């Protein structure tokens, strides 16, 4: 009974347009009062959940992503990718996916990836004859890769909550992330194969390629420094995030010279607001998760799911459906705090590696961000391009279908996620 009241209240607030963090917090407080839970535990739980060294990676990665954008790295990455493949039929579609994958390794955020590269790429694609709805839908879908390819803020939260190695999660996300990117490129080629209005750019000569590489070099080095430090065992993910901030400032101030002293205030304000939103969600979601665990709601739901169908493959399918729906309404942090306490016992009982759960759960939530009618990436892309939600919703369907196909492979073939971690001895 408690679980029904808790989830019904949460979704009522959500559908009324109440922010996710408030919906989580208020629904938890009401249930705690109704069923006489010790409400004085709430501030303790909220503080304990957010005051963790590992979670410092979140504000640092957010700050690093904003610094990279101000430093002009996204523009240089786009130019370099365009020089390499822009002359091909549908070349700008490839550029969109490649840059989204690369920028994801800097920002760690889907909407941030869409916003950072969309303001440059969508107008560029329109000038070259691409349908505005197609370019917006592709960008929204490519932005999904932002929380799968490391460093991923979503993986940091999942790792803390599930108590698994964040480094291993980062490595496990590489192959699924690039498979998703490859699927989007193949789908773009298929959709554009008969398009006659596309304007091809002139094939670049070696000198132009070398110049673009030289210009984008310091941007290309960013994920290498971040991920190389983590995978080499030199720094933790949190320390790598701090390193990314320092590196971005050096590049922005002294190499590209696009960041000025006057920009620091704006950068810090943007990063502070984004970080505060994420941490406030985590604090409220942690109380929600605490109630799920303390009230034995999570274990009851887990036992009910196993009793409903103990078949491993059916349960995995049910999880995917649940996560896809949740991804349309919830951000990754909220979804983790709601579902991970429920599903971890099931995952261990079925003999599934929690790293695999982290990867395919994150992929589901990523796909949900580009799923109509409330996917966040869709709204960001619409805001940039000016297309209607109805138009982008129609154009995004092929990209969603191929994303779900990739998701099924990742879910049912654990080796896709575990190949690299196992290869590196993790």
Residue, then its C-alpha position, 0 to 999 in steps of 0.5 A: x500500500x505504501x508503494x502505491x501511495x508513494x508512486x501515485x503521489x510522485x506521478x501526480x506532482x510530475x504530471x502537474x508540472x512540478x519540478x522533478x526534485x520537488x515531486x520526489x521530496x514532497x511525495x516522500x514527506x507526505x508518505x513519511x507523515x502518513x505512515x509515521x516514518x522518522x522525518x528527522x532523518x531526511x536532512x541527514x540522508x540528504x546531506x550524507x547522499x550529496x556530501x560524497x567526494x566521488x560526486x564532486x566529479x559532477x560539478x567539475x565535469x559540468x564546469x569543464x564542459x562549459x569552459x570547453x564551449x566558451x573556448x571554442x572547442x566545439x566549433x573547431x571539432x566540427x570544422x575538423x570533422x567537416x574537412x574529413x568527411x564533409x565532401x561525402x553525400x550526407x557528410x554533415x550527418x556523419x559530422x553531427x554524430x562524430x562531433x556529438x560522440x567526441x563532445x560527449x567525452x567532454x561535457x558528459x551531458x546529452x542536452x549540453x551536447x545538443x546545445x553546444x554543437x546544434x547552434x553551429x551544425x543545424x544552420x550549416x546543414x540547412x545551408x547545405x540542403x538538409x531538411x530542418x526536421x531531419x537535422x534537428x532529429x538527428x542532433x537530438x538522437x546523437x545527443x543521447x550518446x552524451x551520457x553513454x560515452x565517458x566521462x558520463x555524469x550519469x555513470x558517476x551517479x550510478x556508480x555511487x548508488x550501486x557501489x560499483x567502480x566508476x572507472x569500469x563503468x566508463x570503460x564499459x560505456x565506450x563500445x555501446x556508445x560508439x555502436x549507437x553512434x554507428x547505428x545513427x550514421x547508417x540510418x542517416x545514410x539510408x534516409x539520405x540515399x535518394x536526397x538530391x538537394x544536398x550540396x556537397x563541399x569540395x574535398x579538402x586537400x592534405x594541407x587543409x586537413x593538416x591545418x584543421x587538425x592543428x587547429x583542433x588538436x588541443x580540443x582533441x586532446x581533452x578526452x585523451x587527457x581525461x580518460x587516459x588519466x583515469x584508465x592509466x590509474x593516475x587519477x580518480x574520475x573526480x580528480x580527472x574532472x578537476x584536471x579537465x577544468x584546469x586544462x580547459x582554462x589553460x586552452x581557453x586563456x593561453x592557446x585559443x585565447x577565446x576566454x576572457x577574464x570577464x567571461x569567468x563570472x558567466x561561466x561560473x554562474x552557468x556551471x553553478x546553476x546546472x550543478x545546483x539543479x543536479x545536486x538538488x535532484x540527488x538530495x531529494x531523490x536520495x530521501x525517496x530511495x531511503x524511504x523505498x529501502x527503509x519501508x521495505x518497498x524496494x524489496x517487496x517490488x523486487x520479490x513481486x517482479x521475480x514472482x511475476x516472471x522469473x525468466x531472466x530474458x523476460x525480466x530484462x525486457x520488462x526492465x527495458x520497457x520500464x526504463x524507456x518510459x521513465x527516460x521520457x519523464x525523468x532525468x538519469x539521476x532521479x531514475x537511478x535513485x528510484x529504480x536501482x534500489x529495486x532492481x539491484x537485488x533482482x540483478x544479483x539474483x539473476x547473475x547479471x553484472x551490475x555494470x551491464x545494468x548500469x550501461x543498458x539502463x543509461x542507454x534506455x534513459x538516454x534514448x528517452x531524452x529523444x523520445x516524444x512527447x517530452x524528451x529533453x533533447x527534442x526541446x533543446x533541438x526545437x529551440x535551436x532550429x525553430x521546428x515544431x515538436x510534431x515535425x521533429x517527433x515524426x523525423x526522429x522515429x527511424x533514429x529511435x528504432x535503430x537506437x532500440x535495436x542497439x539497446x537490445x544487443x547491449x542488453x542481451x549480449x553482456x560481452x559488448x559492455x564487458x569486453x573492454x573492462x575484461x580486456x584491461x583486467x578490470 
